Amino acid sequence: MCQNVPAWLVGLADKVRELVKETAAKNRFRDVIGNWLAGGGNARGIIPFDRGHRLTLEHKYLLLAAVHDYAFRTEETIGPNPWEETEDSNDQRNRVPYAALASVYVPMLSEDDLPDLRGCLEAVRLDLQSTPKKGRRRRGRPRDTDPEKEELLKTAYELDGGKTKANSSPDDLVSTEVAISEYATSRATIRRMVKDGKLSDYRPPGSPKNATFRLSRAELGQLFVLRK
């Protein structure tokens, strides 16, 4: 931990450090940071951080990672270390947006922001808890299989172009039209996120290609804010 870091910020950073003790959680943070940097690292929507400011889930991950890395910058950081020198000029240039977030913006936060920052922490914790973990199957223990069920799933999967979910659909589905009317997003953004696998489409197998998406409110709420 570095000196001259406020105690309230250290306390929040320490809670983030507890979250990333699991490799899967740390990788999730790093995936978010990597995708953000690959997209240009636009901090619009994060800055300024006003009280009651509504952030996307991606922004919450970024902000918490930056808080952690600012407080514990002499230790292992979650994102690319802004205080670590590198001879690779391209790598250094790519770090600039995150470096600005962690080394310039985080010090501007005040203790008045703590309630909202705790809200970010809770949202990220819930997201990590809902993310399926890849577990190992015990050796010598055969997997429970139902050949008839697997064949039906395989057929449905092929009919839907490989996009069918093996599990049942959620009960909170809405159409694309309802989604863009209730959430701050657009049809193009939803289409892109479905294509990239960041948002699930629960249309029945065999649906026409031009059929409207069937989207989960729970997933939409994690990615977009509600319209006022």
C-alpha positions as CSV (number, residue, x, y, z in Angstrom):
1,M,0.0,0.0,0.0
2,C,1.3,3.5,-0.8
3,Q,1.4,6.4,1.6
4,N,-0.9,9.4,1.5
5,V,-3.8,7.3,0.4
6,P,-7.0,8.2,2.4
7,A,-8.1,5.5,4.9
8,W,-11.6,5.3,3.4
9,L,-10.1,4.6,-0.1
10,V,-7.8,2.0,1.3
11,G,-10.8,0.3,3.0
12,L,-12.6,0.2,-0.3
13,A,-9.5,-1.0,-2.2
14,D,-9.1,-3.8,0.3
15,K,-12.6,-5.1,-0.4
16,V,-11.8,-5.2,-4.1
17,R,-8.6,-7.1,-3.3
18,E,-10.7,-9.6,-1.4
19,L,-12.9,-10.0,-4.6
20,V,-10.0,-10.7,-6.9
21,K,-8.3,-13.4,-4.7
22,E,-10.1,-15.9,-7.0
23,T,-8.4,-16.2,-10.4
24,A,-11.8,-16.2,-12.2
25,A,-12.8,-12.9,-10.6
26,K,-9.4,-11.3,-11.4
27,N,-9.7,-12.5,-15.0
28,R,-13.2,-11.1,-15.3
29,F,-11.8,-7.7,-14.2
30,R,-9.0,-7.9,-16.7
31,D,-11.3,-9.0,-19.5
32,V,-13.4,-5.9,-18.9
33,I,-10.3,-3.6,-18.8
34,G,-8.9,-5.2,-21.9
35,N,-12.1,-4.9,-23.9
36,W,-12.5,-1.3,-22.8
37,L,-8.9,-0.4,-23.9
38,A,-9.4,-2.3,-27.2
39,G,-12.5,-0.1,-27.8
40,G,-10.4,3.1,-27.3
41,G,-10.7,3.5,-23.6
42,N,-13.4,6.2,-23.6
43,A,-13.9,7.4,-20.0
44,R,-17.1,9.3,-20.9
45,G,-19.8,8.1,-18.6
46,I,-17.4,7.5,-15.7
47,I,-16.1,11.0,-15.4
48,P,-17.3,13.1,-13.6
49,F,-18.4,10.8,-10.9
50,D,-21.3,12.8,-9.4
51,R,-23.4,11.5,-6.5
52,G,-26.2,9.3,-7.8
53,H,-24.4,9.0,-11.1
54,R,-25.6,5.8,-12.9
55,L,-22.7,3.7,-14.3
56,T,-22.8,0.7,-16.6
57,L,-21.6,-2.6,-15.2
58,E,-18.4,-2.2,-17.3
59,H,-17.7,1.2,-15.7
60,K,-18.2,-0.2,-12.2
61,Y,-15.5,-2.8,-12.9
62,L,-13.2,-0.2,-14.3
63,L,-13.6,2.2,-11.5
64,L,-13.1,-0.4,-8.8
65,A,-10.0,-1.8,-10.5
66,A,-8.6,1.7,-10.7
67,V,-9.3,2.4,-7.0
68,H,-7.5,-0.9,-6.1
69,D,-4.5,-0.2,-8.4
70,Y,-4.1,3.4,-7.1
71,A,-4.1,2.3,-3.4
72,F,-1.9,-0.8,-4.0
73,R,0.2,0.4,-6.9
74,T,3.4,-0.9,-5.3
75,E,1.9,-4.4,-5.4
76,E,0.3,-6.5,-8.1
77,T,-2.3,-4.4,-10.0
78,I,-5.4,-5.6,-11.7
79,G,-5.0,-3.5,-14.8
80,P,-1.9,-2.5,-16.7
81,N,0.3,-0.8,-14.1
82,P,0.5,3.0,-14.9
83,W,3.5,3.4,-12.7
84,E,5.5,0.6,-14.2
85,E,7.9,1.6,-17.0
86,T,8.0,-0.3,-20.2
87,E,10.2,-0.2,-23.2
88,D,7.4,-1.0,-25.6
89,S,6.1,2.3,-26.8
90,N,2.9,0.8,-28.2
91,D,2.2,-0.9,-24.9
92,Q,2.8,2.4,-23.1
93,R,0.5,4.3,-25.4
94,N,-2.2,1.6,-25.0
95,R,-2.1,2.1,-21.2
96,V,-2.8,5.8,-21.3
97,P,-6.6,5.7,-20.8
98,Y,-6.4,3.4,-17.8
99,A,-3.4,5.3,-16.5
100,A,-5.4,8.5,-16.5
101,L,-8.3,6.8,-14.8
102,A,-6.2,5.2,-12.0
103,S,-3.5,7.9,-11.4
104,V,-5.4,11.1,-12.2
105,Y,-9.0,10.6,-11.7
106,V,-9.2,8.3,-8.6
107,P,-7.3,10.8,-6.4
108,M,-10.1,13.3,-7.2
109,L,-12.7,11.1,-5.5
110,S,-13.8,12.1,-2.1
111,E,-15.3,10.3,0.9
112,D,-18.7,11.7,-0.1
113,D,-18.5,9.4,-3.1
114,L,-18.2,6.3,-0.8
115,P,-21.9,5.3,-0.7
116,D,-22.0,5.2,-4.5
117,L,-18.7,3.4,-4.7
118,R,-20.0,0.8,-2.3
119,G,-23.0,0.4,-4.6
120,C,-20.5,-0.3,-7.5
121,L,-18.8,-2.9,-5.3
122,E,-22.1,-4.7,-4.5
123,A,-23.1,-4.7,-8.2
124,V,-19.8,-6.3,-9.2
125,R,-19.9,-8.8,-6.4
126,L,-23.4,-9.9,-7.5
127,D,-22.2,-10.2,-11.1
128,L,-19.3,-12.3,-10.1
129,Q,-21.5,-14.6,-8.1
130,S,-23.9,-15.0,-11.0
131,T,-21.1,-15.9,-13.5
132,P,-20.9,-19.7,-13.9
133,K,-17.7,-21.2,-12.7
134,K,-15.9,-23.8,-14.7
135,G,-15.6,-26.7,-12.3
136,R,-13.7,-30.0,-12.7
137,R,-15.6,-33.2,-12.9
138,R,-14.4,-35.8,-10.5
139,R,-12.4,-38.6,-12.0
140,G,-14.0,-42.0,-12.2
141,R,-17.5,-40.5,-11.9
142,P,-19.4,-40.7,-15.2
143,R,-21.5,-37.8,-16.3
144,D,-25.2,-38.2,-16.0
145,T,-26.5,-38.4,-19.6
146,D,-29.8,-38.8,-21.3
147,P,-29.2,-39.9,-24.9
148,E,-32.6,-38.9,-26.1
149,K,-32.4,-35.5,-24.4
150,E,-28.9,-34.8,-25.8
151,E,-30.1,-35.7,-29.3
152,L,-33.0,-33.3,-29.1
153,L,-30.7,-30.5,-27.8
154,K,-28.3,-31.2,-30.6
155,T,-31.0,-31.0,-33.2
156,A,-32.3,-27.7,-31.8
157,Y,-28.8,-26.4,-31.6
158,E,-28.2,-27.1,-35.3
159,L,-31.6,-25.7,-36.3
160,D,-30.8,-22.4,-34.5
161,G,-27.4,-22.0,-36.1
162,G,-25.6,-23.0,-33.0
163,K,-27.2,-20.4,-30.7
164,T,-29.7,-22.4,-28.7
165,K,-29.3,-22.4,-25.0
166,A,-29.2,-25.8,-23.3
167,N,-31.0,-24.5,-20.3
168,S,-34.6,-23.2,-20.2
169,S,-35.3,-19.6,-21.1
170,P,-35.7,-17.0,-18.3
171,D,-39.2,-15.8,-17.4
172,D,-38.4,-12.1,-17.8
173,L,-38.0,-12.0,-21.6
174,V,-38.9,-8.9,-23.6
175,S,-38.6,-8.0,-27.2
176,T,-36.0,-5.7,-28.8
177,E,-38.6,-2.9,-29.1
178,V,-39.5,-3.1,-25.4
179,A,-35.8,-3.2,-24.5
180,I,-34.9,0.0,-26.4
181,S,-37.9,1.8,-25.0
182,E,-37.1,1.0,-21.4
183,Y,-33.3,1.0,-21.4
184,A,-30.8,3.6,-22.6
185,T,-29.6,1.7,-25.7
186,S,-30.3,1.3,-29.4
187,R,-31.2,-1.5,-31.7
188,A,-27.7,-1.5,-33.3
189,T,-26.0,-1.8,-29.9
190,I,-28.2,-4.7,-28.9
191,R,-27.6,-6.4,-32.2
192,R,-23.8,-6.0,-31.8
193,M,-23.8,-7.2,-28.2
194,V,-25.8,-10.3,-29.1
195,K,-23.4,-11.0,-32.0
196,D,-20.4,-10.6,-29.7
197,G,-21.9,-12.9,-27.1
198,K,-22.3,-10.2,-24.4
199,L,-26.1,-10.4,-24.5
200,S,-28.1,-13.6,-24.9
201,D,-30.9,-14.1,-27.4
202,Y,-33.6,-16.5,-26.3
203,R,-35.6,-16.8,-29.5
204,P,-37.0,-20.3,-30.0
205,P,-35.1,-22.7,-32.3
206,G,-36.0,-22.3,-35.9
207,S,-37.1,-18.6,-35.6
208,P,-36.8,-16.5,-38.8
209,K,-33.5,-14.6,-39.0
210,N,-35.4,-11.3,-39.0
211,A,-37.5,-12.2,-35.9
212,T,-37.1,-9.8,-33.0
213,F,-34.7,-10.8,-30.3
214,R,-36.0,-12.2,-27.0
215,L,-33.9,-10.6,-24.2
216,S,-33.7,-11.0,-20.5
217,R,-34.5,-8.0,-18.3
218,A,-31.9,-9.2,-15.8
219,E,-29.2,-9.2,-18.4
220,L,-30.3,-5.9,-19.8
221,G,-30.2,-4.3,-16.4
222,Q,-26.6,-5.4,-15.9
223,L,-25.6,-3.7,-19.2
224,F,-27.8,-0.6,-19.5
225,V,-29.5,2.0,-17.3
226,L,-33.2,2.5,-17.4
227,R,-34.5,5.5,-19.3
228,K,-36.0,8.2,-17.1
